[in-house]
Amino acid sequence: MTDLSRRGALALSAAGLAATTARAQDAAPAVLVSTWDFGAAANAAGLAVYRQGGSALDMVEAAARVAEADTTNSSVGLGGMPDREGRVTLDAVVMNHRGDIGAVLALEDVVHAVSVARRVMERTPHVMLAGAGARAFAVEQGFPTQSLLTPAAERAWRDWLTQSRYAPRANSENDDWRNRTPGGPLDHDTIGVLGMGADGHMAGACTTSGMAFKMRGRIGDSPIVGAGLYVDDEVGAATGTGVGEDIVRVAGSHAVVEAMRAGLDPNAACRRVIERLARLRGDRVADHQVALLALDRRGRAGGFALQPGFTYAVTTSDGATRIERAGSLFDVARPIG
């Protein structure tokens, strides 16, 4: 038995998972779920759209734009951490209940990548635009351009250059990166949002600035349909966060949706895919954080992660928002770095 397998035996008990599921079932149906604590502010914007009769796609776009414009959030958009060359590049995807998809990869100089992704979906015959082509399209569509590298993010990058050491940190989205020791960069930066409109249709969005100090041109799971996001109006929707390379390996979001199609609730579906990843990769993911989040057609939300610490925001049809702490395969996080 590998070290990872032994640690997997320390997973949350079935009773604990049952209690989490029971709390979700007792609540009003969820209409918005977002990854991490900062998802609460994002959900508030999406809820306003919901109350105005907007579509699920309108809801998730509005929610994602909040995180993209927040300069204190180094995970997404403006203020996001740069690559190793000091350039901030953004990835985003949207998907609606009809299977329409739009995505941008390695987009520079445009804050609201999620809105550019929606334009790709609605105004081009394609599903993905990348790099200079994505930027040119955004400019053509009237999106303003500006530098995405804030002074604080630039200082962090220049500090990192003194060591150029990549040391991943689990659950970095919930940390205050400004108070960290230079040289300990963020590793997995994403907000994923899933929504259900008043008409019962679903949509999702995922947007990110990617791994801090990543190699130029690196793309993770976030803009890849089936990995970072998947929506199926018959079943539900799922999104992922964490080390994107690992989520891609198991087509994480699509796998969660298919597990729900087979009859599992969102918590159990997310757990099944995390366990599959652990079996596939063994000790190679022992120091990684990977988390999955799902919303089913009944308005039940659930999530599960490799390591403890993953949180998500749930907003219900009555307007209440709560932060849930997901279950994890390991009870105690292993030191990273």
C-alpha positions in Angstrom: 0.0 0.0 0.0 1.4 3.4 -0.9 1.7 6.3 1.5 -1.1 8.0 -0.4 -3.3 4.9 0.0 -2.7 4.9 3.8 -3.5 8.5 4.0 -6.6 7.9 1.9 -7.8 5.6 4.7 -8.0 8.7 6.9 -10.8 10.1 4.8 -13.9 11.7 6.3 -16.3 9.2 7.8 -19.5 8.2 6.0 -21.4 9.8 8.8 -19.7 13.1 8.3 -20.5 13.1 4.6 -24.1 12.1 5.4 -24.4 15.1 7.7 -23.2 17.4 5.0 -25.7 16.0 2.5 -28.5 16.3 5.0 -27.7 20.0 5.6 -27.8 20.6 1.9 -31.1 18.8 1.5 -32.7 20.7 4.4 -31.9 24.1 2.8 -33.8 25.8 0.0 -32.6 24.9 -3.5 -29.3 26.4 -4.5 -29.3 28.8 -7.5 -25.6 29.7 -7.4 -22.5 28.0 -6.2 -18.9 29.4 -6.4 -15.5 28.1 -5.4 -13.7 29.5 -2.4 -14.7 32.1 0.2 -14.6 34.9 -2.3 -17.4 33.2 -4.1 -19.8 34.8 -1.6 -19.3 38.3 -3.1 -19.5 36.8 -6.6 -22.8 35.1 -5.8 -24.3 38.4 -4.5 -23.9 39.8 -8.0 -25.3 36.7 -9.6 -28.3 36.7 -7.2 -29.1 40.3 -8.2 -29.4 39.2 -11.8 -31.5 36.2 -10.8 -34.0 38.4 -9.0 -34.2 40.6 -12.1 -35.1 37.6 -14.2 -31.8 37.1 -15.9 -30.7 33.9 -17.4 -28.3 31.4 -15.7 -25.7 32.6 -18.1 -26.2 36.2 -17.1 -26.0 35.1 -13.5 -22.7 33.3 -13.7 -21.1 36.0 -15.9 -22.0 38.7 -13.4 -20.7 36.6 -10.6 -17.4 35.9 -12.3 -16.9 39.5 -13.2 -16.8 40.5 -9.5 -13.7 38.3 -8.9 -12.1 39.5 -12.1 -12.3 43.1 -11.1 -11.2 42.6 -7.5 -7.6 43.8 -7.3 -7.2 42.3 -3.8 -7.9 38.8 -5.3 -4.7 37.5 -6.8 -6.5 34.4 -8.1 -8.4 36.0 -11.0 -8.3 38.8 -13.4 -6.9 42.3 -12.6 -4.3 41.8 -9.9 -3.8 38.2 -10.8 -0.3 36.9 -10.4 1.9 37.0 -13.5 3.8 34.3 -15.3 7.6 33.9 -15.1 8.1 36.7 -17.5 5.9 39.1 -15.5 2.9 39.0 -17.8 -0.6 38.4 -16.6 -2.5 36.0 -18.8 -6.2 35.0 -18.3 -8.2 31.9 -19.2 -12.0 31.7 -19.1 -14.9 29.6 -20.3 -18.7 29.8 -20.3 -21.2 27.1 -21.1 -25.0 27.2 -21.2 -27.8 24.7 -21.1 -27.8 24.1 -24.8 -24.2 23.1 -24.9 -23.0 26.4 -26.4 -19.4 27.1 -25.4 -17.0 30.0 -25.5 -13.5 30.2 -24.1 -10.4 32.3 -24.2 -6.9 31.2 -23.4 -3.8 33.2 -22.5 -5.7 36.5 -23.0 -3.8 39.6 -22.1 -4.7 43.2 -21.2 -8.5 42.7 -20.8 -10.0 42.5 -17.3 -13.2 40.6 -18.0 -12.1 37.4 -19.8 -15.4 35.7 -18.9 -17.3 38.3 -21.0 -14.9 37.9 -23.9 -15.5 34.1 -23.7 -19.2 34.7 -23.9 -18.7 36.9 -27.0 -16.7 34.0 -28.5 -19.7 31.8 -27.9 -22.3 34.2 -29.3 -20.5 36.0 -32.1 -18.0 33.5 -33.7 -18.3 30.0 -35.2 -15.6 28.8 -32.8 -15.5 27.7 -29.2 -11.9 28.8 -28.3 -9.7 31.8 -29.1 -6.1 32.0 -27.8 -3.3 34.5 -27.2 -3.0 37.4 -29.6 -6.1 36.3 -31.5 -8.2 36.4 -28.4 -6.9 39.8 -27.6 -7.5 41.1 -31.1 -11.1 39.8 -31.0 -11.7 41.4 -27.6 -10.5 44.8 -28.9 -12.7 44.4 -32.0 -15.6 43.7 -29.7 -15.0 47.0 -27.9 -13.5 45.7 -24.7 -11.1 48.2 -23.1 -7.5 47.3 -22.6 -5.2 48.0 -19.7 -2.3 46.5 -17.9 -3.4 43.7 -15.5 -0.2 43.7 -13.5 -0.8 45.7 -10.3 2.1 47.2 -8.3 1.5 44.6 -5.6 1.6 41.7 -8.0 4.7 43.1 -9.7 6.5 43.3 -6.4 5.6 39.7 -5.6 6.9 38.6 -9.0 10.2 40.6 -8.5 10.6 39.0 -5.1 10.1 35.6 -6.6 12.7 36.3 -9.2 15.4 36.4 -6.5 14.8 32.7 -5.9 12.8 31.5 -8.9 11.6 28.6 -6.8 8.2 27.1 -7.5 6.7 25.8 -4.3 2.9 25.0 -4.6 0.6 25.9 -1.7 -2.7 24.1 -1.2 -5.8 26.3 -0.7 -3.9 29.5 -1.7 -7.2 31.1 -2.8 -8.2 31.6 0.8 -4.8 32.9 1.9 -3.7 36.5 2.1 -0.8 36.2 -0.3 0.5 39.7 0.6 1.6 38.5 4.0 3.6 35.5 2.7 7.3 35.1 2.5 8.5 35.9 -1.0 9.3 32.8 -3.0 6.2 30.9 -1.9 3.9 31.5 -4.9 0.3 30.6 -5.4 -0.3 27.5 -7.3 -3.9 27.2 -8.5 -6.0 30.2 -9.1 -9.6 29.9 -10.2 -13.2 30.9 -9.5 -15.8 28.5 -10.9 -19.5 29.5 -10.8 -22.5 27.3 -11.4 -26.0 28.7 -11.7 -29.6 27.8 -12.2 -32.0 30.5 -13.5 -35.7 30.9 -12.5 -36.6 29.0 -15.7 -34.7 26.0 -14.4 -32.0 26.1 -17.0 -28.3 25.9 -16.0 -25.0 27.6 -17.0 -21.5 27.8 -15.7 -18.4 30.0 -15.9 -14.8 29.5 -14.9 -12.1 32.2 -15.0 -8.5 32.4 -13.8 -5.1 34.0 -14.0 -3.6 30.6 -13.6 -0.6 29.4 -11.6 1.5 32.2 -10.3 4.9 32.4 -12.1 3.8 29.6 -14.5 5.8 29.0 -17.7 4.7 31.3 -20.4 1.9 29.7 -22.5 0.9 27.3 -19.7 -2.9 26.4 -19.8 -4.5 24.5 -17.0 -8.0 23.0 -16.7 -10.0 26.2 -16.3 -10.9 27.1 -19.9 -11.2 23.4 -21.0 -14.8 22.2 -21.2 -15.0 18.9 -19.5 -12.1 19.6 -17.2 -12.6 23.0 -15.5 -16.3 23.2 -16.3 -19.2 21.2 -17.6 -22.9 21.8 -17.8 -25.6 19.3 -18.7 -29.2 20.6 -18.3 -30.5 17.1 -17.8 -28.3 16.4 -14.9 -26.3 19.3 -13.4 -23.1 21.1 -13.6 -19.6 20.9 -12.2 -16.4 22.9 -12.0 -12.9 22.4 -10.6 -10.1 24.2 -8.9 -6.7 23.3 -7.8 -3.8 21.9 -9.8 -5.2 22.1 -13.2 -3.0 19.5 -14.8 -4.5 16.9 -12.4 -8.1 17.9 -13.2 -7.4 17.6 -16.9 -6.1 14.0 -16.4 -9.5 12.8 -15.3 -11.7 15.2 -17.3 -12.8 16.2 -13.8 -16.0 18.2 -14.3 -17.4 16.0 -17.0 -16.7 12.9 -14.8 -18.6 14.5 -11.9 -21.6 15.2 -14.1 -21.6 11.6 -15.4 -21.4 10.3 -11.8 -24.5 12.4 -11.0 -26.2 11.0 -14.1 -25.5 7.6 -12.7 -27.5 8.6 -9.6 -24.9 10.0 -7.1 -25.6 13.2 -5.3 -23.1 16.1 -5.8 -21.0 15.3 -2.8 -20.6 11.7 -3.7 -20.0 12.4 -7.3 -17.2 14.8 -6.5 -15.7 12.3 -4.1 -15.8 9.5 -6.7 -13.7 11.5 -9.1 -11.2 12.7 -6.5 -10.8 9.0 -5.4 -10.2 8.1 -9.0 -7.5 10.7 -9.4 -5.8 9.4 -6.2 -5.8 5.9 -7.5 -4.5 7.0 -10.9 -1.7 9.2 -9.7 -0.8 7.8 -6.3 1.9 9.7 -4.4 2.3 12.1 -7.3 -0.7 14.0 -6.0 0.0 13.6 -2.3 1.2 17.3 -2.1 -1.5 18.7 -4.5 -4.8 20.2 -3.9 -7.6 19.4 -6.3 -11.2 20.2 -5.6 -14.5 19.7 -7.4 -17.8 21.4 -7.0 -21.2 20.4 -8.3 -24.8 21.6 -8.5 -27.5 19.2 -9.6 -30.9 19.8 -11.2 -32.6 19.6 -7.8 -30.6 22.5 -6.5 -28.3 20.4 -4.4 -24.7 21.5 -4.1 -21.7 19.5 -3.0 -18.0 19.4 -3.2 -15.0 17.3 -2.3 -11.2 17.7 -2.4 -7.9 15.9 -2.1 -6.8 17.9 0.9 -8.7 19.8 3.6 -9.3 23.5 3.3 -11.5 23.8 0.2 -14.5 26.0 0.7 -17.4 27.1 -1.5 -20.2 29.6 -1.4 -23.8 28.4 -1.8 -26.6 30.9 -2.5 -30.2 29.6 -2.3 -33.4 30.7 -4.0 -34.5 32.5 -0.8 -31.4 34.7 -1.1 -29.3 33.2 1.8 -25.6 32.6 1.3 -23.5 30.2 3.3 -19.9 29.1 3.1 -19.4 25.3 3.1 -16.2 23.5 3.9 -15.9 20.5 1.7 -14.9 17.0 2.7 -11.5 15.8 1.7 -9.8 12.5 1.0 -7.1 13.3 3.6 -7.9 14.5 7.1 -4.6 16.4 7.5 -2.9 18.3 4.8 0.7 17.2 4.1 3.3 20.0 4.2 4.0 21.5 0.8 7.1 23.2 -0.5 
